[in-house]
């Protein structure tokens, strides 16, 4: 059976934490045509959101990464998966 390796691609990613949320999401998320909607409750003690992905609407939870893929698509990624899959290449 053949094996495959993921092609190296560079993506935009931002971790959805209370601190990052209070400082403001990056421009590419703020201008996502409402595909990414983030919210906070109880004075910022609880944060959450939703992302319209190519596969449907997904929930984004605290500490998830929000990714903009190579085709401009958005999706959430759990921290453990993100750290196993991606490495930082710059700003």
C-alpha positions, -999 to 999 in steps of 0.1 A, spaced: 0 0 0 15 34 -9 22 60 18 19 97 14 35 128 30 17 161 35 31 187 11 48 216 30 25 246 30 25 279 49 -8 288 66 -20 316 88 -29 305 123 -39 323 155 -45 306 189 -79 315 204 -71 323 240 -86 348 264 -55 370 263 -53 369 224 -91 375 222 -89 406 245 -60 420 224 -80 415 192 -81 389 164 -58 394 134 -71 413 104 -75 381 83 -100 368 109 -118 402 114 -123 404 76 -135 368 71 -169 378 57 -185 364 90 -171 330 83 -154 332 117 -176 345 146 -160 348 181 -177 358 213 -171 362 250 -195 361 280 -194 370 317 -168 397 313 -145 376 291 -144 346 315 -159 324 288 -150 326 251 -162 306 221 -171 309 185 -181 292 153 -164 288 120 -180 282 86 -157 255 71 -159 238 37 -175 208 56 -201 229 75 -202 249 107 -177 239 135 -173 252 170 -141 269 181 -132 265 218 -107 283 240 -71 274 231 -81 261 196 -61 274 167 -80 292 139 -64 284 106 -67 300 72 -57 274 46 -41 277 12 -74 283 -6 -86 310 19 -108 285 38 -111 286 76 -111 258 102 -104 252 138 -77 229 151 -71 215 186 -37 225 201 -23 190 203 -30 183 166 -17 217 156 16 213 175 21 178 159 13 191 124 27 227 121 59 245 130 64 283 131 82 297 101 80 335 108 56 364 112 
